[in-house]
Amino acid sequence: CGGCCPDRPFVSDEICGNFNITTAAVPLTVYTSEAGLFVSGTVSVYYDRGTPETITATVTDSAGVDTTITIPQGNTISQTFDNIASLTIDTAAAIGKYCLTVHYET
């Protein structure tokens, strides 16, 4: 819209990794946003193998509100969130992957 709106520099990042909670304590925090950033985006968790039939992951927003995601073994669950502060994997004896595609203003 020409010069009518100021430019806002948005950043998009993809943060991915593996978790192995057979060798780590639960809950395992795999992502924490930088203080003061309003982070929105999609969280995906894949549960590859482990003892339980399902695992849980928790997305917490900056107000401390938790959203729990249940992932059956051999599946990926993805969900989009506003205001992501952290992601934890909450179930022991599990191996899998996580990926966050996040967007925030600098």
C-alpha positions, 0 to 999 in steps of 0.5 A, spaced: 500 500 500 505 504 498 507 509 503 501 508 508 503 503 512 510 502 516 514 496 514 514 490 519 520 486 519 517 479 520 522 473 521 520 466 520 524 460 523 524 452 522 526 449 529 527 442 528 530 436 533 529 429 536 527 427 543 529 421 546 526 421 553 529 414 555 535 418 557 532 424 559 528 427 565 520 429 563 518 434 562 523 435 557 523 442 554 525 442 547 523 450 545 523 456 549 521 463 545 526 469 547 523 473 552 518 479 549 517 476 543 510 474 540 511 468 537 506 464 532 506 458 528 505 451 527 508 445 532 508 438 529 510 432 534 512 425 531 512 419 536 516 414 533 517 409 538 517 407 545 513 404 551 506 408 551 501 407 546 501 415 546 505 421 548 503 428 550 506 434 549 505 441 552 505 448 548 505 454 553 503 461 552 506 467 555 500 468 560 502 461 562 496 457 559 497 450 557 495 446 551 496 439 551 497 435 545 496 427 545 500 423 539 499 416 538 505 412 536 507 412 529 503 419 528 505 426 527 500 431 530 500 438 528 497 444 531 497 452 530 498 457 535 499 464 537 503 466 542 508 460 543 512 461 549 515 453 550 514 446 548 515 440 552 515 433 551 511 430 557 511 422 557 517 418 559 520 412 555 519 415 548 523 417 542 521 422 536 521 428 533 519 435 533 518 441 528 516 448 530 515 453 524 515 460 527 513 467 525 515 473 529 516 481 529 523 483 530 
